[in-house]
Amino acid sequence: MQLSEKIALAMGIWVVFALVLAMNAGIEVFLTLILIGVLIIRELTDSFTPVRTKERIDFFIYTFLIVFAIIVVRRVWEILG
């Protein structure tokens, strides 16, 4: 099993775990937990991951950071409105 397959398997397990944790909390909590999982996997596999795999993981980090920023802005807008 290649490293990228192991990372995908770990993320799949994390997504299921995050889904169970955030079942009643909402989509915002679920997406935040996924972002946390991606950041943890990126940090744990940083020293022995090939550059191409790092770039793919970074794409998911940037995507979820944008989604997280949208969630935060929307929440602040609701509080101020």
CNS distance restraints for C-alpha pairs under 8 A (distance, minus, plus):
assign (resid   1 and name CA) (resid   5 and name CA) 6.36 0.50 0.50
assign (resid   1 and name CA) (resid   6 and name CA) 6.87 0.50 0.50
assign (resid   2 and name CA) (resid   6 and name CA) 6.41 0.50 0.50
assign (resid   3 and name CA) (resid   7 and name CA) 6.19 0.50 0.50
assign (resid   3 and name CA) (resid  49 and name CA) 7.58 0.50 0.50
assign (resid   4 and name CA) (resid   8 and name CA) 6.16 0.50 0.50
assign (resid   4 and name CA) (resid  53 and name CA) 6.71 0.50 0.50
assign (resid   5 and name CA) (resid   9 and name CA) 6.11 0.50 0.50
assign (resid   6 and name CA) (resid  10 and name CA) 6.11 0.50 0.50
assign (resid   7 and name CA) (resid  11 and name CA) 6.13 0.50 0.50
assign (resid   7 and name CA) (resid  41 and name CA) 7.39 0.50 0.50
assign (resid   8 and name CA) (resid  12 and name CA) 6.09 0.50 0.50
assign (resid   9 and name CA) (resid  13 and name CA) 6.27 0.50 0.50
assign (resid  10 and name CA) (resid  14 and name CA) 6.15 0.50 0.50
assign (resid  11 and name CA) (resid  15 and name CA) 6.03 0.50 0.50
assign (resid  11 and name CA) (resid  37 and name CA) 7.12 0.50 0.50
assign (resid  11 and name CA) (resid  38 and name CA) 7.27 0.50 0.50
assign (resid  11 and name CA) (resid  41 and name CA) 7.99 0.50 0.50
assign (resid  12 and name CA) (resid  16 and name CA) 6.38 0.50 0.50
assign (resid  13 and name CA) (resid  17 and name CA) 6.20 0.50 0.50
assign (resid  14 and name CA) (resid  18 and name CA) 5.93 0.50 0.50
assign (resid  14 and name CA) (resid  34 and name CA) 7.34 0.50 0.50
assign (resid  14 and name CA) (resid  37 and name CA) 6.59 0.50 0.50
assign (resid  15 and name CA) (resid  19 and name CA) 5.99 0.50 0.50
assign (resid  15 and name CA) (resid  34 and name CA) 6.30 0.50 0.50
assign (resid  16 and name CA) (resid  20 and name CA) 6.34 0.50 0.50
assign (resid  17 and name CA) (resid  21 and name CA) 6.27 0.50 0.50
assign (resid  18 and name CA) (resid  22 and name CA) 5.96 0.50 0.50
assign (resid  18 and name CA) (resid  30 and name CA) 6.01 0.50 0.50
assign (resid  18 and name CA) (resid  33 and name CA) 5.95 0.50 0.50
assign (resid  18 and name CA) (resid  34 and name CA) 6.79 0.50 0.50
assign (resid  19 and name CA) (resid  23 and name CA) 5.72 0.50 0.50
assign (resid  19 and name CA) (resid  30 and name CA) 6.25 0.50 0.50
assign (resid  21 and name CA) (resid  25 and name CA) 8.00 0.50 0.50
assign (resid  21 and name CA) (resid  30 and name CA) 7.85 0.50 0.50
assign (resid  22 and name CA) (resid  26 and name CA) 6.20 0.50 0.50
assign (resid  22 and name CA) (resid  27 and name CA) 7.50 0.50 0.50
assign (resid  22 and name CA) (resid  29 and name CA) 6.00 0.50 0.50
assign (resid  22 and name CA) (resid  30 and name CA) 5.33 0.50 0.50
assign (resid  23 and name CA) (resid  30 and name CA) 7.99 0.50 0.50
assign (resid  25 and name CA) (resid  29 and name CA) 6.23 0.50 0.50
assign (resid  25 and name CA) (resid  30 and name CA) 7.77 0.50 0.50
assign (resid  26 and name CA) (resid  30 and name CA) 6.58 0.50 0.50
assign (resid  27 and name CA) (resid  31 and name CA) 6.13 0.50 0.50
assign (resid  28 and name CA) (resid  32 and name CA) 6.19 0.50 0.50
assign (resid  28 and name CA) (resid  68 and name CA) 7.95 0.50 0.50
assign (resid  28 and name CA) (resid  71 and name CA) 6.77 0.50 0.50
assign (resid  29 and name CA) (resid  33 and name CA) 6.13 0.50 0.50
assign (resid  30 and name CA) (resid  34 and name CA) 6.34 0.50 0.50
assign (resid  31 and name CA) (resid  35 and name CA) 6.26 0.50 0.50
assign (resid  31 and name CA) (resid  64 and name CA) 7.38 0.50 0.50
assign (resid  31 and name CA) (resid  67 and name CA) 7.95 0.50 0.50
assign (resid  31 and name CA) (resid  68 and name CA) 7.50 0.50 0.50
assign (resid  32 and name CA) (resid  36 and name CA) 6.27 0.50 0.50
assign (resid  32 and name CA) (resid  64 and name CA) 7.91 0.50 0.50
assign (resid  32 and name CA) (resid  68 and name CA) 6.73 0.50 0.50
assign (resid  33 and name CA) (resid  37 and name CA) 6.22 0.50 0.50
assign (resid  34 and name CA) (resid  38 and name CA) 6.23 0.50 0.50
assign (resid  35 and name CA) (resid  39 and name CA) 6.20 0.50 0.50
assign (resid  35 and name CA) (resid  61 and name CA) 6.69 0.50 0.50
assign (resid  35 and name CA) (resid  64 and name CA) 5.79 0.50 0.50
assign (resid  35 and name CA) (resid  65 and name CA) 7.33 0.50 0.50
assign (resid  36 and name CA) (resid  40 and name CA) 6.19 0.50 0.50
assign (resid  37 and name CA) (resid  41 and name CA) 6.18 0.50 0.50
assign (resid  38 and name CA) (resid  42 and name CA) 6.09 0.50 0.50
assign (resid  38 and name CA) (resid  57 and name CA) 7.30 0.50 0.50
assign (resid  38 and name CA) (resid  60 and name CA) 7.41 0.50 0.50
assign (resid  38 and name CA) (resid  61 and name CA) 6.52 0.50 0.50
assign (resid  39 and name CA) (resid  43 and name CA) 6.22 0.50 0.50
assign (resid  39 and name CA) (resid  61 and name CA) 6.86 0.50 0.50
assign (resid  40 and name CA) (resid  44 and name CA) 6.10 0.50 0.50
assign (resid  41 and name CA) (resid  45 and name CA) 6.02 0.50 0.50
assign (resid  42 and name CA) (resid  46 and name CA) 5.75 0.50 0.50
assign (resid  42 and name CA) (resid  54 and name CA) 7.36 0.50 0.50
assign (resid  42 and name CA) (resid  57 and name CA) 6.69 0.50 0.50
assign (resid  42 and name CA) (resid  58 and name CA) 7.91 0.50 0.50
assign (resid  45 and name CA) (resid  49 and name CA) 5.77 0.50 0.50
assign (resid  46 and name CA) (resid  54 and name CA) 7.45 0.50 0.50
assign (resid  49 and name CA) (resid  53 and name CA) 6.42 0.50 0.50
assign (resid  49 and name CA) (resid  54 and name CA) 6.43 0.50 0.50
assign (resid  50 and name CA) (resid  54 and name CA) 6.36 0.50 0.50
assign (resid  51 and name CA) (resid  55 and name CA) 6.17 0.50 0.50
assign (resid  52 and name CA) (resid  56 and name CA) 6.45 0.50 0.50
assign (resid  53 and name CA) (resid  57 and name CA) 6.26 0.50 0.50
assign (resid  54 and name CA) (resid  58 and name CA) 6.01 0.50 0.50
assign (resid  55 and name CA) (resid  59 and name CA) 6.23 0.50 0.50
assign (resid  56 and name CA) (resid  60 and name CA) 6.72 0.50 0.50
assign (resid  57 and name CA) (resid  61 and name CA) 6.33 0.50 0.50
assign (resid  58 and name CA) (resid  62 and name CA) 6.14 0.50 0.50
assign (resid  59 and name CA) (resid  63 and name CA) 6.14 0.50 0.50
assign (resid  60 and name CA) (resid  64 and name CA) 6.06 0.50 0.50
assign (resid  61 and name CA) (resid  65 and name CA) 6.02 0.50 0.50
assign (resid  62 and name CA) (resid  66 and name CA) 6.23 0.50 0.50
assign (resid  63 and name CA) (resid  67 and name CA) 6.39 0.50 0.50
assign (resid  64 and name CA) (resid  68 and name CA) 5.93 0.50 0.50
assign (resid  65 and name CA) (resid  69 and name CA) 6.06 0.50 0.50
assign (resid  66 and name CA) (resid  70 and name CA) 6.26 0.50 0.50
assign (resid  67 and name CA) (resid  71 and name CA) 6.24 0.50 0.50
assign (resid  68 and name CA) (resid  72 and name CA) 6.21 0.50 0.50
assign (resid  69 and name CA) (resid  73 and name CA) 6.09 0.50 0.50
assign (resid  70 and name CA) (resid  74 and name CA) 6.03 0.50 0.50
assign (resid  71 and name CA) (resid  75 and name CA) 6.18 0.50 0.50
assign (resid  72 and name CA) (resid  76 and name CA) 6.15 0.50 0.50
assign (resid  73 and name CA) (resid  77 and name CA) 6.00 0.50 0.50
assign (resid  74 and name CA) (resid  78 and name CA) 6.19 0.50 0.50
assign (resid  75 and name CA) (resid  79 and name CA) 6.27 0.50 0.50
assign (resid  76 and name CA) (resid  80 and name CA) 6.13 0.50 0.50
assign (resid  77 and name CA) (resid  81 and name CA) 5.84 0.50 0.50
